[in-house]
Structure formats: C-alpha cells, structure tokens
C-alpha cells in the first residue's frame, strides 16, 4: 500500500492523545504529518511536537480568525522560530469571510505580512480561504511570482477557480469533504485537476470523512480521502498515494 502524507492536521490540540493517534497513522501508512499553527500561543507547541516525533513537521502562522488578537511582535516571532529545522511552511494564514466580516482589512494586512515572511524565508505558504476567493487570489497573485509554493488548504471553490489557481502554480489540498455524498464541487475537482497539483489532508480534528463523520478526525483518516479520490478518478489507490506524496515532499522539502 502506498505511503501517505497528511499535509494539514491540528494534532497539537489538547483533545488528542498523540502516541495513540500517531500509532494509528502509522498503521494506515501515513508516514508524515504537518501541523499548522493558528496563533502565537501555538507556535512553540507545534515545534515541540514536531521535534519529539519522527515524521512530524509544522508550519507557523496566524489564522485569519485570530488576527484581531495578533501583535506586531507575533509576526517577528514567526521569523525567529522558523529557523527550526522542523518548520517547513508558513501558515495557516489567509482570509475568512464566513464567520466575521467586521475586520476584513486587518485580515488582509496580516495575510500580506505572512506572504512577505514566506517569500523572505523561501518557505511554502499554507492558505486558508473561506468565502474570500477573489481577495485571496488577488493578494496571492499580486505578491507572489513563482518564488514559493502556495497550498490552497481545504479547497472550497469551484473547478474553474481551482484551474485558475493551478495556472498560477498553486497546489490544491483536498480533505474529508470529498467523501461526503453531496460535495459535488469537491468531487468534480478531485476528478479533473491534474494529479501533479493535488495534495491530501485531514484538517483534523475537523471535517471527518465518511464513514466516521460526526467523530473526531485524525491523520489515519487521510487514507479515506485518497481512496475516495482514486474511486472518483477511476485509478488505483497507489497512484493517488504516490502522486500526492511526491507532491508533498517536493512542496515541503520533507
């Protein structure tokens, strides 16, 4: 069975018993996991976990929902701590207009700061984009010209938008939503985008795939994502595993 990489998993959250879920991941051939931070309070924790366990890496960033509480020195801290060998990306960062539209300008400002940090450090950028497709795309394309890889985490746009992102060289990351029966947009994307731009993730503990929907998500379940993509594309599981793993290793240098 092909080796898998979960490119986005919040296993630093207290709800997880790390030894147990990492053992489950190994049993499902998930050999590498990337933990994105979401705020200043999580920076050291994701680094600590990454250095404790083989095959675990992290990203440093401030989630758009957390930027209201961010200080200038928090962005300086991202730069300082990114020298750790287990920090392989900047993020997750971006724009989220779903929950709260009262601080859009602050979100854009924080996103731009993190784009600049990623470029300066030559690290990939993990992008959160929820109901903010145009602004997210404009900020990315206006400030990045092939210098660094861009990962569109938990992609929620249309196939047309996915293809526009791919034209710019961005990677499309798909998670457990692809296993949902009514997720027609994600099914279409999983079927039709070029494999060389596809990454897989869990976004654990959120968005648990079928048949475990309603329960806690964990890295082992990225196997279910790969299986569903293989089914939708009419190709073997191993083809999906090999392509997405090669992509992740290339993007994150792991």
Buried (B, 14 or more C-beta within 10 A) or exposed (E): EBBBBBBBBBBBBEEBEEEEBBEBBEEBBBBBBBBBBBBBEBBBBBBBBBBEBEBBBBBBBBBBBBBEEBEEEBBEBBEEBBEBEBBBBBBBBBBBBEEEEEBBEEBBEBBBBBBBBBBEBEBBBBBBBBBBBEBBBEBBBEBBEEEBBBBBBBBBBEBEBBBBBBEEEBBBBBBBBBBBEEBEBBBBBBBEBEBEBBBBBBBBBBBBBBEBEEEBBBBBBBBBBBBBBBBBBEEEBEBBBBBBBBBBEEBBEB
